[in-house]
Amino acid sequence: MGTAVKNIAAAARWLCASAVALMLLAPGLPAAHAQERDAGAGRPNLLLITVDDMNADSVGVFGAAVPGSTPHIDQLAREGLRFERAHVQVANCMPSRNVMWSGRYPHSNRVEGFHQVRAPGYETLPDLLRAAGYFTAVRNKVKNSTPYHPYNWDLWLDTSADGTALHPRDAASYGLSTTEGIRAARAAGKPFSIMLNIGDPHMPFHAVNKAGDEIDEPHIASRVFTAQEIAVPGFLAEDAGIRQELSHYYSSVRRADDAVGHILRALQASGAADNTLVMFLSDHGMPFPFAKTQLYHHSTRTPLIFRWPGAVRADSVDSVHMVSAVDLLPTLLEAVGVALPQGIEGRSFLPLLQGRAQDGRDIVFKEYNENSTGQRAPMRAAQNARFLYIFNAWSDGRRQLRSATRDTRTDARLRVLAETDEDLRRRMRLLDYRVPEELYDVVADPDCRNNLIHDPAHRDDADALRTALEAHLRRTNDHALAAFLSRDNSAALAAYMQAQDEKRRRQQEYIRAVRAEMAQRKAAGQPVGASSTPGD
């Protein structure tokens, strides 16, 4: 087929998709906006904003107990739709982000930890949008946002126009990146899909170094919080040292919000705001014990916001439907009229953006496999509007989870306090060793302090979520199914974990081989790219 014929065919497909999208969106579109699209305004641009390690309830409109934490994010929510019951699948960075942009659960997309998957066998969001004619650009968390690195983006925005590296905690620089991404897309004559991954409030926090010592901060937040202003989350403990670390965290939250403000002002100044779908969320919960690197309620609940002028009703709230990160890719693709590829495990919730109801939105499934050190600790969870059920395949009373939050001063303080507080001692032991099954009432107990798994009054609640989780594990061909079916058989669970340990050993060998080959190629002046390493 000749190039001209291909272009005509592609245009025809786009026109059909656009017509379908317009018919879907028509009930909520003002007449002027609908006419503008009918006149050929083109597909909407996409501006995807993530923050790093931010609890949903650190955001004002999502119930922040610290006033003034997020004025710009709050304003974005007032201009669009926020989801009160949105979750990510996993509470660590690279696995969480790869769920978002693949539409597949970690055991399916194979990004279960922080290792490269060089031949994933599926396309991710930048692939699909590039093929559909979008200009794709990314800032920060570039290595964590796709199965391998370097990936085929049109533009990386981690440097300024003169090539100077941009600091991931420099809030104003995100406005510069937004401006440059839009400029480059216009120069290419394409709609843009710009992914901006803000570095805050990931550790090290505002005004502290990696050791947790206070320093002179070169990138000052527009508001710096004091320990006296902080509300300590219920899953932690009241303590002056914990309050102090939380104050640095909340100053980092405010600096992330500053970055959001710069991004949105740059978008408005570009003139593209009215034809841009803006999505905002966090990759998972705060980097403190009982949040990050877990599957608890605060581990995975995310402050999901959509703003899409003319298509999403302003100042609207969905407090009914449960959506999750695995649904983001199909939702975005349907919104811009791009066909879904085979193998997608998420489900579009575009009808919810249009203010309509959608059935089958009463449960989400979550999973965890390994941390950044490669330690395998498979966990699976099912959560509905009332209850959260967690299965810890690795928990045998001897294995100890090495959580990323062990590096925090808060973790250290909790362990000191636990020496004289029996209740806290039990909680810290649970954090380290867990138990095979957990059940929490997330309405009455969102901090997940009271495990109901052995409470006869909640046997039916646990069984309902077990049944739903088993069906999910079967449907997605999850390697944890065998362990789940043998959850009362300690020998079978031990055999499963031995296999997981062997998987970790093979991964470590593979990672060492990849790094050695990349170093050799770099030393020889050869390109280091997606095809330069052995298949995974």
N, C-alpha and C positions, 0 to 999 in steps of 0.2 A: 504494500500500500504506500503511495506517495506521501510526502510530508503534508502537502496541502489537504489531501483527503483525510489524513489522520487529524489534522487541525480542525477540519470541518466536523468530523465525527466527535472529537472531543468537545467542541463547542455545542454540538447537539445534545450530548450527554449532560453537559453542564446546564443548558437551558431547561432540559427536562427536570433535572434535580432541583433547579431554582424554582421552577413552577410548583413542584410538589412542596418545597419548603414554604413558599408563599401561601399556598392553600392551607398548610398546617398552621402557619403563624397568623393568618388573616384575622381570626376572631379577636386577637389581642392587639392588633396593629392599628394605630391611628391612620386615617385615610391618607394623609399627606405622606406618611412614611411608606405605606404600601405603594402609592403612586411613584415614589422615588425609586423603589426597587423595581417596579414594573418598567420604569424608564431606563433600566440598565445600570443602576448604581454599582452592581457587582456583588460578589460574595462578601460577607462581613470579614473584617480583619479579626484576628485572635490575639489577645494580650493575656498571657497566662502568668500569674504572679504566685510564687510560693514563698513561704517563710520557713525557717529551719528550727525545729524543736520548740514550737509555740503551742501551749495548751489552748484549746478552744475558749475556755473560760478566763483566759488572760485578755481577751478582746471585750471591749465595753459592752457591745450589743449582745454578746454571748454570755453575759453574766459576770463580768469581771468585778471582783470585790475591791479592786484598786482603781479609784476614779482617775480618769485622764490618761489611761494607758494607751489608747489607740484612737485618737480623734479622726484620723484620715480613713482608717478601715471602717470605723463606725459610719462615716459619711458615705463611703462606698456602699455599705449595706443599706443605708436609707435610699440610695439611688437605684437599688436593685432588689434581688431576692436572696435571703439567707436560709440555709437549711439547718435546723436545730438538731436533727438526728443524722448527721453525716459522719462517716468514719473512714479512715484509711484502713488498709488491710494489716499493716505491720508497722511497729513503732521503732524502726531504724531506717536510715536514710536511703541507701541505694536500693534495697528491696522495695521500699515504699514507693519511691519515684518510678521504678520500672513497672510496677503495677499500673500506675496512673497512665503511662504512655504506651503500654502494650495491650491493656484491656484483658490481661491474663493474671491469674494468681501466681505467687512466687514459685510454687512447685511446678507450674506449667511453663512459665517463661524462663525458668532455671536461674534467675537472679535471686538466689536464696540468701546470699550474703554479699560480701564486698570483693568478689572476684569477677574477672572478665568472662563473658560468654561470647567467644569470638565468632561462632557460627550459630546464631540463635534460631534460624529457620522461620522467622516471622518478621513482619514489618512493624515498626513503631510509628508514633505520631509524626515525627519529622519526615520519615519516608513517605507516608501516605499523603501528607499535605504537599510535599515537594512534587509528588507525582500528579497532584491535582492542580498544580500551578501556583502554589503559595511560596513566598520567600520565607525561609525559616532561619531564625536567629536565636541565640541563647546566651545568657549571662550567668556565670557562677554555677557551681555544682554540675559542671559540664560532664565530668567523668562519671557522675552518679546518676545521670538522667537517661542513659541508654545502656544496652547490654555490654557494649565494649567502647573503647576510646582509643584513638580519635574516631568520631562518627561524622557522617556526611551531612553536616549543617551547612547552610549557605554562608553563615557569618557567626563568628564568636565575638561577643561584645565585652570581653574582659580587659580590653585595652582602650585607651582614648584614641582620638584621631591621629595623634602624633606617635602612637605606639607605646605610650606609658601604661604600665599595668595599673588597673583600677582596684582599689582595696575593697574586699567584699563587705566591709563595715562602713564604707563611706556612703552615707545615705544619698547625698547629692549626686553622686556618680551614676546612680540608677536612672536619674532623669536624663543624663547625658547619653546613657546607653539606649534609652527609649527613643530619644531623638535620632540617634545614629541608625538604629534599626529601621525606623520608619523612612528615613532618608534613603537608605540603601534599597529598601523594598520599592520605593517610588522610582528610583533610578533603574531598577530592573523591570519596572512596569508590571508589578505583581501585588496582590494583596499580601499582607504580612501575617505571620504567626511568630510572635516574639515571646520567648519564655524567659522570665526574669526571676532568678532564684536568689532571694535576699539572704545574706549570711547570718543574720540575727534571728532569734536570740540564742543560737548555738554557742556553746562554750568555746573559748574563754569569753566571759561576759564583759559588759561595759565596765571599763576602768579596773579590770583585773587581768593578770597574765595567766598562762597555762597552769602555773602552780597555785593560782588562787590568790596571789598577793596583789594588793592594790597598787595601781600605777597611774601616771598621768595619761589621761585618755586623749589620743589625737583626734578621735572622731566622736565628738560630744553629742549626745542625744539632746533634743530640744527641751526635754525635761528629765532631770535626774532625780530618782526617787530615793528617799531615805528609809532606813529600816523601820522607823516608826509608822510609815505610811502603808506598810505591807500587811496583807492578810495571808496568813500561813494556810496552805491547803490542808484539808482534813486528813489526807493520807500521809502527811508528815507529822511533825511535833513542834509545839511551841518552844522556841529557844532563840536566844539573842543571836547566836552564830548563824542559825538557819535563816533568821530574818535578814541578816546582813547579806547573805548570799542571794536570797530572793530579791533584795533591793537592786542588786547588780543585774539580776535576770530581768526585772521589770524595766530597768533603764534600757536594757537591750531590746525589750519588746517595744519601747517607745521609739528607739532608733530604727527598728524595722518599720514601724508606722511612719516615721519621717521619710524613709525610702519610698513607701507606698505613695505618700503625698507628692514627692518629686516625680514619680512615674506618671501619676494621673495628671499632674500639671503639664508635663511634657506631651502627653497624649492630647490634652485639650488644646495646647498651643499648636499642635500639628494640623488641627482641623479634621482629624480622623475619628474623633471620639464618638460621633453619632453613628458611625458605621463599624464600630468595634465591639465585639463581645469580650468583656473583661471577666476573668475568673480568678478568684483568690482562695487560697487554702494553705494550711500548714501540712508539712510532711508527716508529723506525728506530735505527740505530747512533749511536755517540758522535760529537760534533761536532769531529772531528779528521781530518786528511788520511788518505786511503785508507779512510775509513768513511762519514761522512755525504756525501750528494750523489754517491754511487757505487752500483755494483751488486755490490760484492765480498761475500764471505761475511759479514764483520762489519758490512757496511752494512745488511743486511736481516735477519739472524738476530734473532729477537725472543724475549724470555722469556715465552712464553705459558703462562698458568695458569688453570685452571677450578676453582672450589670450588662444589659444589652438594650440600648434605647429603642423603643418602639416594639420590642418583642417580649421583654420581661417587665412586668409591672413594678414600678418603683415602690419602695418601702413595703415590700411584701415578705412574709415569713411562712416557710413550710415547717410546721412542727409535728407533722403526721407521718410523712413518708421517710423510710430509711433508705439512704443511698450510700454508696461507698466508692472508694477510689477506682475499683475495677470497672466502674460504670462511666468514668470520665471520658475515656477515649471514644466509645460508641456514641456518647451524648454529643461531644464536640463534632465528630464526623457527620452525624445526622444533621446537626444544626447548620453546617456549611454545605450539605448536599453531597458528601463523599460516601461512596459505598463502603460497607463494612467488609473487611477481609475475613477469610475463613479462620476458625479457631478462636474467635473472640469469646471470652467467658463472661464479660460484663454485659450490661443491658442498658440501652439508652434511656435516660429519664427526661428527654426533651419535652414530653407532655407536661411535666411538672414545671418547667420553665415557662410554659404557656399558661400556667394557672389551672391546668386540668388535673384530675385525679389519675392515678395509675395503680393497678392491682399488683399484688406480689411484692409489695414494698414494706414488709413487716419484719424482716430479719436481714442481718448481714453476717458474713463469715470472715473470720480473721485467722491469720497464721503467722508463726515465727519459726525460723529455722536455725539461724546462726548469727553471731555478732561479728564485729570487725576483726577479731582475732581468729575467726574460723571455728570457734567452739560451737559444736552442734548441740542444740537444746530444743528439739521440735515441740511446738505447742500449737494447738488448734482451738478455735473458739466459735461459738454461735451466740449472737446477741439479738434479742428482740426489744421492743419498747420497754419491757419491764425487767427482764432477767438476762444475765450474762453467764454462760457456761464455758469453762475452760478445761481442756484436756492437756495435761503435761506429760508427754510420752517419756520424757527423760527422768522424771522425778522418782527416785528410788530411796531417798533418805541419805544417800552418800554423795551423789554427784552434786556439785555446787555451781550455780549459774554465775558466770562472770559478766555482770551487767556493765554497760558503758557508764552508768551513774556511780560506779565505785570510785571514780576519779573526783567526785564532788566533795566539797567540805561538808555539805549537808549529810552525805552518807557517813562520813567520819563522825560527825556529831551524833547522829542517830545511834551509832554503835557505842559511843561513849555513854549516852543516856540509857541505852539498853542494859548497861551493867547494873543499874539500880532500879530499873522499871521492868517488871515481869511481863506486862502486856506488850511493851515495845520489844522486849527480847523475843517473844513469840513471833511478833510480826517480822522482825529482821531474819529470824530463822526461816520463816515462810518465804521471804524474799530470796534467800540464798538457795533453799532446797525445794521449796514448793511442796505440793501434794499432788497425787495423780489427777484429782478432779476438784474443781471449784465451781461454786454457784453463788451469784450475788444478785440482790435486788437493787438495780441501778437507779431506781426511783427513790426508794427510801435510804439507800446506801451507795451513792455514786462514788464514794471513795473506796469502795470494795474492802471494807474492814471485817465484815461478818460473813464467813463462808457457810452457806446454808446447805451444802451438799448432803449432809447426813441428817437434815431436819425432815422428819416424816411429813410435816405439813407442806413441804415443797418437793416431794418425790415426783409428782406428776409434772411439775415445771421442769425439773431436771430431765425427766424422760422425754418430754416433748423436744427439748433442745438437743438431746442426744440423738434422737431420731432424725431431726433436721440436719444435724452435722454429719451423720453417717450418709445420708442421701447426697449431701454436698461432696463428701470425700469420694464417693463412688462416681458421681457425675463428672468430677474433674480429674479422676484417676490419680488421686493423691497417694503418695508413697506412705503417708501416715495412716492409711486405712487399716492396714494389717495390725498396726499397734493399737489403734482404737478398738478394733474388734476383740483384741486380746488384753484389754485394759485391766482385767482382773487376774491376769496370768503373769506373774513376775518374771518367769523364765523367758516367756515370749517377748516381753518388753526388753529384757536384758539383751536378747538376741538382736532385736531391732536396733537398739542403741549401739551394739557392737558393729552392725552394718553401717550405721551413721558415722561412727568413729573412723571406720575404714574409708568411707566416702570423704571425710575431712582430710585424711592422710593423702589420698590420691589428689585432692584439690590442691593441697599444699605443694605436692611435687609438681603438679602442672603449673601453678603460679610461679614457682622457682624457675621452671624451664622457660616460661614465657618471658620473665624478667631478664633471664640470661640472654635469650635470643634478641630481645629488644636492645639490650645494652651492646651486644655485638654489632647489630645493624647500625646503631647510632654511632659507634666508634668507627665503623667503616664508611660512614656518610651515606648509608642506604636509608630509604624511606621506612618509617615505622608506622604502619597503618593496620587496617582491619584484616588484611590478607597476609600479614607478616608473621603470624604465629600459628601454631598447630590448631586444628579444630578442637572444640571442647567436647 
